[in-house]
Amino acid sequence: MSKVKLGIIGSRFQADCIAASVKAMPEEAEVVAVASPTPGHAEAFARRHAIPVFHSDYREMLRDPAIEMISITAPNRLHARITIEAAQAGKHVVCEKPLCLTLEDADAMIDACAKAGVLLLYAEELFFAPKYVKAKQMADEGAFGRVHLVKQGEKHSGPHSDWFWDVEQSGGGALMDLGCHGIAFCWWFLGKPKVKSVYAQVSTQVHGGRTEGDDEAITLIEFDNGAVGMVENSWNRPGGMDDRIEVFGDKGQTYADLLMGNALPTYSEVGFGYAVEKAASTRGWTYPVFEEQWNYGFPQEMRHFARCVRGKETPMSDGETGRVVQEVLYAAYASAGLGRKVTLPFRPKGITKPIDLWKHPGLAQAAR
């Protein structure tokens, strides 16, 4: 079969990851177009990645019959609109995390793609990160007995693009940006059980002058099988990406640091070009990584999604996955606002963005 023709919407960090990841697994897909409304960005991106076509309006891309699948790396508030328009144009959709801002949006996205007969694929790369995949394989084989606690943490110095700091565009802070990874990971690792309850503590510790969003978050997720997921997130950790897991069972445990096993402890008084995502400086001691995108799981993820389009594989992560995460995000922000555990199902009405449930706990109280 021919390669899946992919168009990317967006031109910043995540778009670069997608383009490079498709190049790393070229047998299944190829990027044939990019769209970005920022003047000059689409053209520069196209030149950087040798992409033949670029647009300033993603709708022009959707009109191209050659494009089969699009990858959305635009701000969170645009995910639903772009997904629905792409589905109506007959395109399969890869949507970056989080799926959207509201549960109503999530349902509309899922419904639009189902009606159009296209795939809605939720881009959660931790399902494909080699270390984390190995940990799950061992757990599924019974290496740790009954797994009762899974921890995932992602911490760094803050997001790449300014729009993340604007809760009107992002929907929330560090919990929304990073917590969605940990929520999905714990749920997936444990076999996708139902979520029973959520308890969260969120705060703005460092960046109060820059954002109304939270920059620290701790979330506890209770599953109906008795296991617990613990998710730790921060935008306040300088020095580069910190992403790790811990898994505990009654017969054993395992630990994994996503990047440090593929890092070179390095000292330089003058610095050098690049060490690892989020590292602001390379002077002194740093930990430059190799095969960074492979460690994250991006090439494997894009290969899987392309194979899903061709009917060779069944989606591991779809719109329903994103919806599960969205409901837990709702419950986590509500829990932080109310100061207590929130049970699921939890679907408050009239919510504009998840963080409002923290900022205005009356919204969450009215939902019960």
C-alpha positions as CSV (number, residue, x, y, z in Angstrom):
1,M,0.0,0.0,0.0
2,S,1.0,3.6,-0.5
3,K,2.3,5.8,2.4
4,V,-0.4,7.7,4.3
5,K,-0.3,11.3,3.3
6,L,-0.2,13.5,6.4
7,G,-0.8,17.2,6.9
8,I,0.4,19.0,10.0
9,I,-1.5,21.9,11.5
10,G,0.9,24.0,13.6
11,S,4.6,24.9,13.3
12,R,6.0,24.9,16.8
13,F,7.8,22.3,19.0
14,Q,5.2,19.5,18.7
15,A,4.9,20.0,15.0
16,D,8.7,19.6,14.7
17,C,8.4,16.3,16.7
18,I,5.7,15.0,14.4
19,A,7.6,15.8,11.2
20,A,10.9,14.3,12.5
21,S,9.1,11.2,13.8
22,V,7.4,10.5,10.4
23,K,10.8,10.8,8.8
24,A,12.2,8.3,11.3
25,M,9.6,5.8,10.3
26,P,9.2,6.6,6.6
27,E,7.8,3.2,5.4
28,E,4.2,4.0,6.6
29,A,3.6,7.8,6.1
30,E,4.9,11.0,4.7
31,V,4.3,14.6,5.6
32,V,3.1,16.4,2.4
33,A,1.8,19.7,3.8
34,V,1.9,22.0,6.8
35,A,-0.4,24.9,7.8
36,S,0.2,27.8,10.2
37,P,-1.5,31.2,10.5
38,T,1.6,32.9,11.9
39,P,3.3,34.8,9.0
40,G,6.3,33.0,7.6
41,H,6.0,30.0,10.0
42,A,4.5,27.5,7.6
43,E,7.0,28.3,4.8
44,A,10.0,28.1,7.2
45,F,8.7,24.8,8.6
46,A,8.2,23.4,5.2
47,R,11.7,24.3,4.2
48,R,13.2,22.9,7.4
49,H,11.5,19.5,6.9
50,A,11.5,19.4,3.1
51,I,7.7,19.5,2.9
52,P,6.4,20.3,-0.5
53,V,3.3,22.4,0.4
54,F,2.5,25.0,3.0
55,H,-0.6,27.0,3.9
56,S,-1.5,29.9,6.1
57,D,-5.0,28.5,6.5
58,Y,-5.6,24.9,7.5
59,R,-8.9,24.9,5.6
60,E,-6.9,25.0,2.4
61,M,-5.2,21.8,3.5
62,L,-8.5,20.2,4.3
63,R,-9.6,20.8,0.7
64,D,-6.6,18.8,-0.7
65,P,-7.9,15.4,-1.7
66,A,-4.5,13.8,-1.5
67,I,-4.2,14.3,2.3
68,E,-5.6,11.4,4.2
69,M,-4.8,12.3,7.8
70,I,-4.0,15.5,9.7
71,S,-2.1,16.0,12.9
72,I,-3.4,18.8,15.1
73,T,-0.7,20.7,17.2
74,A,-2.7,23.9,17.5
75,P,-3.7,25.4,20.8
76,N,-6.2,23.4,22.9
77,R,-9.2,25.6,22.3
78,L,-9.0,24.9,18.6
79,H,-8.8,21.1,18.8
80,A,-12.6,20.5,18.6
81,R,-13.3,22.9,15.8
82,I,-10.4,21.7,13.6
83,T,-11.3,18.0,14.3
84,I,-14.9,18.4,13.3
85,E,-14.0,20.3,10.1
86,A,-11.4,17.7,9.3
87,A,-13.9,14.9,9.8
88,Q,-16.4,16.6,7.6
89,A,-13.6,16.8,4.9
90,G,-13.1,13.1,5.2
91,K,-9.7,13.3,6.9
92,H,-8.5,11.0,9.7
93,V,-7.4,13.0,12.7
94,V,-4.5,12.8,15.1
95,C,-5.2,15.2,18.0
96,E,-2.5,16.1,20.4
97,K,-3.2,16.1,24.1
98,P,-5.5,17.2,25.8
99,L,-8.3,16.2,23.5
100,C,-10.1,19.5,23.9
101,L,-11.5,21.9,26.6
102,T,-14.9,20.4,27.5
103,L,-16.7,17.1,27.6
104,E,-19.3,18.5,25.2
105,D,-16.4,19.1,22.8
106,A,-15.1,15.6,23.3
107,D,-18.5,14.1,22.5
108,A,-18.9,16.3,19.4
109,M,-15.5,15.3,18.1
110,I,-16.1,11.6,18.6
111,D,-19.5,11.9,17.0
112,A,-18.3,13.9,14.0
113,C,-15.5,11.4,13.3
114,A,-17.9,8.4,13.7
115,K,-20.4,9.9,11.4
116,A,-17.8,10.6,8.8
117,G,-16.2,7.2,9.0
118,V,-12.8,8.5,9.9
119,L,-10.5,7.7,12.8
120,L,-10.0,10.0,15.8
121,L,-6.6,9.2,17.2
122,Y,-5.5,10.6,20.5
123,A,-1.8,11.3,20.6
124,E,-0.5,9.9,23.9
125,E,3.1,9.1,23.3
126,L,3.7,7.5,26.7
127,F,1.7,4.4,25.4
128,F,4.7,4.0,23.0
129,A,7.7,5.1,25.1
130,P,10.0,2.0,25.0
131,K,10.8,1.9,28.7
132,Y,7.2,2.4,29.7
133,V,6.0,-0.3,27.2
134,K,8.5,-2.7,28.7
135,A,7.3,-2.0,32.2
136,K,3.7,-2.7,31.2
137,Q,4.8,-5.9,29.4
138,M,6.4,-7.1,32.6
139,A,3.3,-6.1,34.7
140,D,1.0,-7.9,32.3
141,E,3.2,-11.1,32.6
142,G,2.6,-11.0,36.3
143,A,6.2,-9.9,37.3
144,F,4.9,-7.6,40.1
145,G,1.9,-9.6,41.1
146,R,-1.2,-7.5,41.7
147,V,-0.2,-3.9,40.8
148,H,-1.8,-1.6,43.4
149,L,0.1,1.7,42.9
150,V,1.3,3.4,39.7
151,K,3.0,6.8,39.8
152,Q,3.9,9.0,36.9
153,G,5.5,12.4,37.1
154,E,6.4,15.0,34.5
155,K,8.2,18.2,35.6
156,H,10.0,20.9,33.8
157,S,10.5,24.7,33.6
158,G,7.3,25.5,31.7
159,P,5.7,25.2,28.2
160,H,7.3,26.0,24.9
161,S,4.6,28.4,23.5
162,D,3.1,31.4,25.2
163,W,-0.5,30.3,24.6
164,F,0.0,27.6,27.2
165,W,0.1,30.3,29.9
166,D,-3.2,31.7,28.8
167,V,-6.0,29.6,30.3
168,E,-8.5,30.9,27.8
169,Q,-6.5,29.0,25.1
170,S,-5.1,26.1,27.2
171,G,-8.0,25.4,29.5
172,G,-5.7,25.0,32.5
173,G,-2.2,25.0,33.8
174,A,0.4,22.3,34.5
175,L,-2.4,19.8,35.4
176,M,-4.0,20.3,32.0
177,D,-0.7,20.4,30.1
178,L,1.2,17.6,31.9
179,G,-1.3,15.8,34.0
180,C,-3.2,14.5,31.0
181,H,-0.1,12.3,30.3
182,G,-0.1,10.8,33.7
183,I,-3.8,10.3,33.9
184,A,-3.8,8.4,30.6
185,F,-0.7,6.4,31.5
186,C,-2.0,5.1,34.9
187,W,-5.3,4.2,33.3
188,W,-3.6,2.4,30.4
189,F,-1.0,0.7,32.5
190,L,-3.6,-0.8,34.8
191,G,-5.7,-2.2,31.8
192,K,-8.1,0.7,31.4
193,P,-10.3,0.1,34.4
194,K,-13.1,2.5,35.4
195,V,-12.1,5.5,37.4
196,K,-13.9,5.5,40.8
197,S,-12.7,8.9,42.3
198,V,-10.2,11.7,42.0
199,Y,-8.5,13.8,44.6
200,A,-6.2,16.7,43.6
201,Q,-4.1,19.5,45.1
202,V,-3.2,22.3,42.6
203,S,-1.5,25.6,43.2
204,T,0.4,28.5,41.6
205,Q,3.7,28.6,43.3
206,V,6.1,30.5,41.0
207,H,4.4,31.9,37.9
208,G,1.5,33.9,39.3
209,G,2.6,37.0,37.5
210,R,2.5,35.2,34.2
211,T,-0.6,32.9,34.3
212,E,-3.9,32.4,36.1
213,G,-3.2,28.7,35.7
214,D,-1.7,26.2,38.2
215,D,2.0,25.4,38.0
216,E,2.1,22.6,40.5
217,A,-0.4,19.7,40.8
218,I,-0.7,16.3,42.5
219,T,-3.5,14.0,41.5
220,L,-4.7,10.8,43.1
221,I,-6.9,8.5,41.0
222,E,-8.7,5.6,42.5
223,F,-9.8,2.9,40.1
224,D,-12.6,0.4,40.7
225,N,-10.1,-2.5,40.8
226,G,-8.7,-1.0,44.0
227,A,-5.5,0.3,42.4
228,V,-4.3,3.9,42.8
229,G,-2.6,6.2,40.3
230,M,-0.5,9.1,41.5
231,V,0.3,11.9,39.0
232,E,2.8,14.7,39.8
233,N,3.3,17.7,37.6
234,S,5.3,20.9,37.7
235,W,6.2,23.9,35.6
236,N,8.7,24.9,38.2
237,R,11.6,22.5,37.7
238,P,14.6,24.0,35.8
239,G,17.3,22.0,34.2
240,G,15.5,19.9,31.6
241,M,12.7,17.4,31.3
242,D,12.0,15.0,34.3
243,D,9.7,12.2,33.3
244,R,9.5,9.0,35.3
245,I,7.3,6.2,36.6
246,E,7.1,3.9,39.6
247,V,5.1,0.7,39.7
248,F,4.4,-1.3,42.8
249,G,2.8,-4.7,43.2
250,D,2.5,-7.3,45.9
251,K,5.3,-9.3,44.3
252,G,7.6,-6.7,43.0
253,Q,8.2,-3.2,41.6
254,T,9.9,-1.3,38.8
255,Y,11.2,2.2,38.2
256,A,11.9,4.0,34.9
257,D,13.3,7.4,34.1
258,L,12.3,8.2,30.5
259,L,15.5,10.0,29.5
260,M,18.3,9.5,32.0
261,G,19.1,6.0,30.8
262,N,19.9,7.6,27.4
263,A,21.8,10.5,28.7
264,L,25.5,11.4,28.8
265,P,26.6,13.0,32.1
266,T,28.5,16.0,30.7
267,Y,30.4,19.0,32.0
268,S,31.2,22.0,29.8
269,E,32.4,25.5,30.9
270,V,31.5,27.0,27.5
271,G,28.3,25.1,26.7
272,F,27.0,23.5,23.5
273,G,24.0,23.4,21.2
274,Y,21.3,21.2,22.8
275,A,21.1,18.8,25.7
276,V,17.5,17.8,26.3
277,E,14.0,19.3,26.1
278,K,13.5,22.3,28.5
279,A,17.2,22.6,29.4
280,A,17.8,26.4,29.2
281,S,21.6,26.1,29.4
282,T,24.4,23.7,28.6
283,R,27.0,25.2,30.8
284,G,28.2,23.2,33.8
285,W,26.8,19.7,34.4
286,T,24.1,18.7,31.9
287,Y,22.7,15.4,30.6
288,P,22.4,15.5,26.8
289,V,20.3,12.7,25.5
290,F,20.4,10.7,22.3
291,E,17.4,9.3,20.4
292,E,15.2,11.6,22.3
293,Q,12.1,11.3,20.2
294,W,12.4,7.5,20.2
295,N,12.6,7.5,24.0
296,Y,9.4,9.5,24.1
297,G,7.7,7.2,21.6
298,F,6.8,9.7,18.9
299,P,8.0,7.7,15.9
300,Q,6.4,4.5,17.1
301,E,3.1,6.4,17.8
302,M,3.0,7.9,14.3
303,R,3.8,4.6,12.7
304,H,1.0,3.0,14.6
305,F,-1.5,5.7,13.6
306,A,-0.5,5.4,9.9
307,R,-1.0,1.6,10.1
308,C,-4.4,2.2,11.7
309,V,-5.5,4.3,8.7
310,R,-4.4,1.4,6.5
311,G,-6.4,-1.1,8.6
312,K,-3.2,-2.9,9.7
313,E,-3.6,-2.2,13.4
314,T,-6.4,-1.3,15.8
315,P,-6.0,2.1,17.6
316,M,-4.5,1.9,21.1
317,S,-5.5,5.5,21.8
318,D,-8.6,7.1,20.4
319,G,-11.2,9.7,21.1
320,E,-12.6,7.7,23.9
321,T,-9.2,7.7,25.6
322,G,-9.1,11.4,25.4
323,R,-12.6,11.6,26.8
324,V,-11.6,9.5,29.8
325,V,-8.7,11.9,30.5
326,Q,-11.0,14.9,30.0
327,E,-13.4,13.7,32.7
328,V,-10.6,13.1,35.1
329,L,-9.2,16.6,34.5
330,Y,-12.7,17.9,35.3
331,A,-12.8,15.9,38.5
332,A,-9.2,16.9,39.5
333,Y,-9.8,20.6,39.1
334,A,-13.1,20.3,40.9
335,S,-11.5,18.4,43.7
336,A,-8.9,21.1,44.1
337,G,-11.6,23.7,44.3
338,L,-13.8,21.8,46.7
339,G,-11.0,20.4,48.9
340,R,-12.3,16.9,48.7
341,K,-12.5,13.7,46.7
342,V,-14.8,13.8,43.6
343,T,-16.5,10.6,42.5
344,L,-17.1,9.6,38.8
345,P,-19.0,9.8,36.6
346,F,-18.7,13.6,36.8
347,R,-20.2,15.7,34.1
348,P,-20.9,19.3,35.2
349,K,-22.9,21.4,32.7
350,G,-22.0,24.8,31.4
351,I,-18.2,24.5,31.9
352,T,-16.1,26.6,29.5
353,K,-12.7,25.2,30.6
354,P,-11.6,22.7,33.2
355,I,-9.7,25.2,35.4
356,D,-12.9,27.1,36.1
357,L,-13.9,24.2,38.4
358,W,-10.9,25.1,40.6
359,K,-11.2,28.8,40.4
360,H,-15.0,28.7,40.9
361,P,-15.8,25.7,43.1
362,G,-19.5,26.6,43.1
363,L,-19.6,25.2,39.5
364,A,-18.5,21.9,40.8
365,Q,-20.8,22.0,43.8
366,A,-23.7,22.7,41.6
367,A,-22.9,19.6,39.5
368,R,-23.3,17.2,42.4
